């Protein structure tokens, strides 16, 4: 709970047309609908952690600030840790400046993922329309809750099925070699999560060429870009064996597609680069590896660390050092 690395901030610039009371009511309705956002995590005497639903509404605080102090207030609040044993995994602050009002909805990753964002904002908009304009929410019915899924998954994912998936990942990753990229700074003793964003765009001609290449390989643009990424890492590391982490939504069951919660898992894809392989064959090989791994995506990454008996190293991420994701 002490790190802000798992904080997901959603920032809403509230114009004069957004009524604060309607917004607050809509927000409470979303959290009642997705009750994972109202649960705390209690640790029992036997050290087992359990979810506990809090009856009280989520806290929405308000602060009057100077406009030029907004950024500093946001940064401070986003970095402030959660007490997940006693407080909801969502915190909301409305900052009222002289000329601007901004709502910060800060959610802990333990109850939220990237997929949840679009669900959360859609439901918030729908409930706001109800309170502001009397428009009845037209939202998909939720047949199960997050806890129902967790109980079902624990019962389903056991025994022979669990061992089958464990054996797959054991065979794929046993004796893996960590990626070692050249760096301009020495690695810290502990991960700091400090970094920077670098954005660039591909022009239309390059994008069209990549789409055409993907079609000729009977694969997806995602697999083509992942194949290129592998080759890039091979070039910089001079390693033949490359391991990449690939996040997956892990929502391949229709009952959980409309739920807010933490479902995302990470697949670890290990492949050996063959410089003599034609590019189309290479893309097909990477695509096959990805599809195969997705068929075993239920195995939690946390259990994979235990399965491979990974030695703890606070200076680096376990198993893989780089991730690939593309929307």
C-alpha positions as CSV (number, residue, x, y, z in Angstrom):
1,X,0.0,0.0,0.0
2,X,3.0,2.3,0.5
3,X,3.8,2.7,-3.2
4,X,1.9,4.8,-5.7
5,X,3.0,2.5,-8.6
6,X,-0.4,0.8,-8.4
7,X,-2.5,4.0,-8.3
8,X,-4.7,4.6,-11.3
9,X,-5.8,8.3,-11.5
10,X,-8.9,9.3,-13.5
11,X,-9.1,13.1,-13.8
12,X,-12.3,14.8,-14.9
13,X,-12.3,18.5,-15.8
14,X,-15.7,19.6,-14.6
15,X,-17.2,22.4,-16.6
16,X,-20.0,24.6,-15.4
17,X,-22.4,22.2,-17.1
18,X,-21.5,19.4,-14.7
19,X,-23.6,19.5,-11.5
20,X,-21.5,18.5,-8.5
21,X,-24.4,16.9,-6.6
22,X,-25.5,14.8,-9.7
23,X,-21.8,13.8,-10.2
24,X,-21.5,12.7,-6.6
25,X,-24.8,10.7,-6.8
26,X,-23.7,9.1,-10.0
27,X,-20.3,8.1,-8.5
28,X,-22.0,6.5,-5.5
29,X,-24.3,4.5,-7.8
30,X,-21.3,3.2,-9.9
31,X,-19.6,2.0,-6.7
32,X,-22.8,0.3,-5.5
33,X,-23.2,-1.4,-8.9
34,X,-19.5,-2.5,-8.8
35,X,-19.1,-3.3,-5.2
36,X,-15.5,-4.3,-5.5
37,X,-14.9,-0.6,-5.2
38,X,-16.4,-0.6,-1.7
39,X,-14.5,-3.5,-0.3
40,X,-11.5,-3.5,2.1
41,X,-9.1,-6.3,2.6
42,X,-8.9,-7.8,6.1
43,X,-6.2,-10.2,7.3
44,X,-7.5,-12.9,9.6
45,X,-5.6,-14.5,12.5
46,X,-4.4,-17.3,10.2
47,X,-2.9,-14.7,7.8
48,X,-5.5,-15.3,5.2
49,X,-6.7,-12.1,3.4
50,X,-10.4,-11.7,2.8
51,X,-12.6,-9.1,1.2
52,X,-15.1,-7.2,3.4
53,X,-17.8,-4.9,2.0
54,X,-18.1,-1.5,3.7
55,X,-21.7,-0.3,4.0
56,X,-20.8,3.4,4.0
57,X,-20.6,5.5,0.9
58,X,-17.2,6.3,-0.6
59,X,-15.7,9.5,0.6
60,X,-15.8,12.5,-1.7
61,X,-13.8,15.4,-0.3
62,X,-13.6,19.0,-1.6
63,X,-10.7,21.4,-1.6
64,X,-10.6,25.1,-2.5
65,X,-7.3,25.9,-4.2
66,X,-5.5,28.4,-6.4
67,X,-5.6,27.5,-10.0
68,X,-1.8,27.5,-10.4
69,X,-1.6,25.1,-7.4
70,X,-3.7,22.4,-9.1
71,X,-0.9,20.3,-10.5
72,X,0.9,20.1,-7.2
73,X,-2.2,19.1,-5.3
74,X,-3.0,16.4,-7.9
75,X,0.6,15.0,-7.7
76,X,0.5,15.0,-3.9
77,X,-2.9,13.2,-3.7
78,X,-2.0,10.6,-6.4
79,X,1.1,9.7,-4.4
80,X,-0.7,9.4,-1.1
81,X,-0.9,5.7,-0.1
82,X,-4.1,3.8,0.5
83,X,-5.0,1.9,3.7
84,X,-6.7,-1.0,2.0
85,X,-7.5,-2.7,5.3
86,X,-9.7,0.2,6.4
87,X,-10.5,2.4,3.4
88,X,-12.2,1.9,0.1
89,X,-9.8,1.3,-2.9
90,X,-11.2,4.5,-4.5
91,X,-10.6,8.0,-3.3
92,X,-12.3,11.1,-4.8
93,X,-11.2,14.7,-4.4
94,X,-12.9,17.7,-6.1
95,X,-10.6,20.6,-6.5
96,X,-12.3,24.0,-6.8
97,X,-10.2,26.8,-8.2
98,X,-11.1,30.3,-9.2
99,X,-11.7,29.4,-12.8
100,X,-11.6,25.7,-12.9
101,X,-13.0,22.6,-11.1
102,X,-11.4,19.2,-11.4
103,X,-12.4,15.9,-10.0
104,X,-9.7,13.3,-9.2
105,X,-10.9,9.7,-8.9
106,X,-7.9,7.7,-7.7
107,X,-8.4,3.9,-7.8
108,X,-6.0,1.2,-6.5
109,X,-5.0,-1.4,-9.1
110,X,-6.0,-4.1,-6.7
111,X,-9.6,-3.3,-7.6
112,X,-9.2,-2.0,-11.1
113,X,-7.5,-2.5,-14.4
114,X,-7.3,-0.9,-17.8
115,X,-10.4,-2.7,-19.1
116,X,-12.4,-1.4,-16.1
117,X,-11.7,2.2,-17.1
118,X,-14.1,2.2,-20.0
119,X,-16.8,0.4,-18.0
120,X,-16.4,2.9,-15.1
121,X,-16.7,6.0,-17.2
122,X,-19.6,4.6,-19.3
123,X,-21.5,3.8,-16.1
124,X,-20.7,7.1,-14.5
125,X,-22.0,8.9,-17.6
126,X,-25.1,6.9,-17.7
127,X,-25.9,7.4,-14.0
128,X,-25.2,11.2,-14.3
129,X,-27.7,11.4,-17.2
130,X,-30.2,9.7,-14.9
131,X,-29.7,12.1,-12.0
132,X,-29.4,15.2,-14.2
133,X,-32.0,14.5,-16.9
134,X,-34.1,11.6,-15.6
135,X,-32.8,9.3,-18.4
136,X,-33.0,5.7,-17.1
137,X,-29.6,3.9,-17.3
138,X,-29.4,1.4,-20.1
139,X,-26.6,-0.8,-18.8
140,X,-25.8,-4.5,-19.2
141,X,-27.1,-6.6,-16.4
142,X,-24.4,-8.1,-14.1
143,X,-25.0,-11.8,-13.6
144,X,-22.2,-12.2,-11.1
145,X,-19.9,-10.1,-8.9
146,X,-16.2,-10.0,-8.6
147,X,-16.2,-12.2,-5.5
148,X,-18.4,-14.7,-7.3
149,X,-15.8,-15.0,-10.0
150,X,-13.0,-15.3,-7.6
151,X,-14.7,-18.2,-5.8
152,X,-15.6,-19.9,-9.0
153,X,-12.1,-19.5,-10.4
154,X,-10.5,-21.0,-7.2
155,X,-12.8,-24.0,-7.5
156,X,-12.4,-24.5,-11.2
157,X,-8.8,-23.8,-11.5
158,X,-7.5,-26.6,-9.4
159,X,-6.4,-30.2,-9.6
160,X,-5.7,-31.6,-13.1
161,X,-6.4,-28.3,-14.9
162,X,-4.1,-26.4,-12.6
163,X,-1.3,-29.0,-13.0
164,X,-1.8,-29.1,-16.8
165,X,-1.3,-25.3,-17.0
166,X,1.6,-25.4,-14.6
167,X,3.3,-28.1,-16.6
168,X,2.9,-26.0,-19.8
169,X,4.6,-22.9,-18.2
170,X,7.3,-25.1,-16.5
171,X,8.3,-26.5,-19.9
172,X,8.2,-23.1,-21.6
173,X,10.2,-21.2,-19.0
174,X,12.4,-23.7,-17.2
175,X,16.1,-22.5,-17.2
176,X,15.2,-19.2,-18.8
177,X,17.8,-16.5,-19.3
178,X,17.0,-12.9,-18.1
179,X,17.2,-10.2,-20.7
180,X,20.2,-7.9,-20.2
181,X,19.9,-4.6,-22.1
182,X,22.7,-2.0,-22.1
183,X,21.8,0.9,-19.9
184,X,23.1,4.4,-19.4
185,X,22.7,4.3,-15.6
186,X,23.6,1.6,-13.1
187,X,20.7,-0.4,-11.8
188,X,19.4,0.8,-8.3
189,X,19.4,-1.6,-5.4
190,X,15.6,-1.3,-5.3
191,X,13.2,-0.4,-8.1
192,X,12.1,3.2,-8.0
193,X,9.5,3.1,-10.7
194,X,10.9,6.3,-12.1
195,X,10.7,6.7,-15.8
196,X,9.6,8.8,-18.7
197,X,7.3,8.6,-21.7
198,X,8.5,8.8,-25.2
199,X,5.8,9.3,-27.8
200,X,6.0,9.0,-31.6
201,X,3.7,8.3,-34.5
202,X,4.0,6.1,-37.6
203,X,3.0,7.7,-40.8
204,X,0.2,6.3,-42.9
205,X,2.4,4.6,-45.4
206,X,4.3,2.7,-42.7
207,X,1.1,1.7,-41.0
208,X,-0.4,0.5,-44.3
209,X,2.7,-1.5,-45.0
210,X,2.5,-3.2,-41.6
211,X,-1.2,-4.0,-42.1
212,X,-0.4,-5.5,-45.5
213,X,2.5,-7.5,-44.1
214,X,0.2,-8.8,-41.3
215,X,-2.5,-9.8,-43.8
216,X,0.0,-11.6,-46.0
217,X,1.1,-13.6,-42.9
218,X,-2.5,-14.3,-42.0
219,X,-1.9,-12.8,-38.6
220,X,-2.7,-9.6,-36.7
221,X,-0.9,-6.3,-36.5
222,X,-0.3,-7.0,-32.8
223,X,1.7,-10.1,-33.6
224,X,3.6,-8.3,-36.3
225,X,4.6,-5.5,-34.0
226,X,5.5,-8.0,-31.3
227,X,7.7,-9.9,-33.8
228,X,9.5,-6.6,-34.6
229,X,9.9,-5.8,-30.9
230,X,11.6,-9.2,-30.4
231,X,14.1,-8.4,-33.2
232,X,14.8,-5.0,-31.7
233,X,15.6,-6.4,-28.3
234,X,17.8,-9.1,-29.9
235,X,19.7,-6.4,-31.7
236,X,20.4,-4.3,-28.6
237,X,21.0,-7.2,-26.2
238,X,22.8,-9.6,-28.6
239,X,20.9,-12.4,-26.9
240,X,19.3,-15.1,-29.0
241,X,16.8,-16.0,-26.3
242,X,14.4,-13.2,-25.5
243,X,11.7,-13.0,-22.8
244,X,8.9,-10.5,-23.0
245,X,5.9,-9.9,-20.7
246,X,2.6,-9.5,-22.4
247,X,-0.5,-8.2,-20.4
248,X,-3.8,-9.9,-21.2
249,X,-7.3,-8.7,-20.1
250,X,-8.1,-12.3,-18.9
251,X,-11.8,-11.6,-19.5
252,X,-12.4,-14.5,-21.9
253,X,-15.5,-15.4,-19.9
254,X,-18.6,-13.4,-20.9
255,X,-19.8,-13.1,-17.3
256,X,-16.9,-10.8,-16.4
257,X,-16.8,-8.6,-19.4
258,X,-18.9,-5.9,-17.8
259,X,-17.4,-6.0,-14.3
260,X,-15.1,-3.5,-12.7
261,X,-12.2,-5.3,-11.0
262,X,-8.7,-6.6,-11.3
263,X,-8.7,-9.4,-13.9
264,X,-5.5,-8.6,-15.9
265,X,-2.8,-11.2,-16.0
266,X,0.7,-11.2,-17.6
267,X,1.9,-13.9,-20.0
268,X,5.6,-14.5,-20.2
269,X,6.7,-15.3,-23.8
270,X,10.1,-16.9,-24.4
271,X,11.5,-17.4,-27.8
272,X,14.8,-17.9,-29.5
273,X,15.6,-15.6,-32.4
274,X,16.7,-17.3,-35.6
275,X,18.4,-14.7,-37.9
276,X,18.2,-17.1,-40.9
277,X,14.4,-17.4,-40.7
278,X,12.5,-15.4,-43.3
279,X,10.5,-12.5,-41.8
280,X,7.1,-14.0,-42.7
281,X,8.0,-17.3,-41.0
282,X,9.3,-15.4,-38.0
283,X,6.0,-13.5,-37.6
284,X,4.1,-16.7,-37.9
285,X,6.2,-18.3,-35.3
286,X,5.7,-15.4,-32.9
287,X,2.0,-15.4,-33.6
288,X,1.8,-19.2,-32.9
289,X,3.6,-18.7,-29.5
290,X,1.2,-15.9,-28.6
291,X,-1.9,-17.9,-29.4
292,X,-0.6,-20.9,-27.6
293,X,0.2,-18.9,-24.5
294,X,-3.3,-17.2,-24.5
295,X,-4.7,-20.7,-24.3
296,X,-3.0,-21.0,-20.9
297,X,-3.6,-17.4,-19.6
298,X,-5.5,-18.5,-16.5
299,X,-2.3,-19.3,-14.7
300,X,-1.6,-16.3,-12.4
301,X,1.8,-14.7,-12.8
302,X,2.2,-14.7,-9.0
303,X,2.0,-18.5,-9.0
304,X,4.4,-18.7,-11.9
305,X,7.0,-16.9,-9.8
306,X,6.5,-19.6,-7.1
307,X,6.5,-22.4,-9.7
308,X,9.8,-21.4,-11.2
309,X,11.3,-20.7,-7.7
310,X,12.4,-17.3,-8.8
311,X,15.0,-15.8,-6.5
312,X,13.9,-12.5,-5.0
313,X,15.7,-9.5,-6.4
314,X,14.4,-6.0,-5.3
315,X,16.4,-4.4,-8.1
316,X,14.5,-5.9,-11.0
317,X,11.2,-7.4,-12.0
318,X,10.9,-11.2,-11.7
319,X,11.4,-13.2,-14.9
320,X,10.9,-10.5,-17.5
321,X,12.4,-7.1,-17.8
322,X,10.4,-5.6,-20.7
323,X,6.7,-5.5,-21.5
324,X,4.9,-5.3,-24.8
325,X,1.4,-3.9,-25.2
326,X,-0.5,-2.4,-28.1
327,X,-4.1,-1.2,-28.3
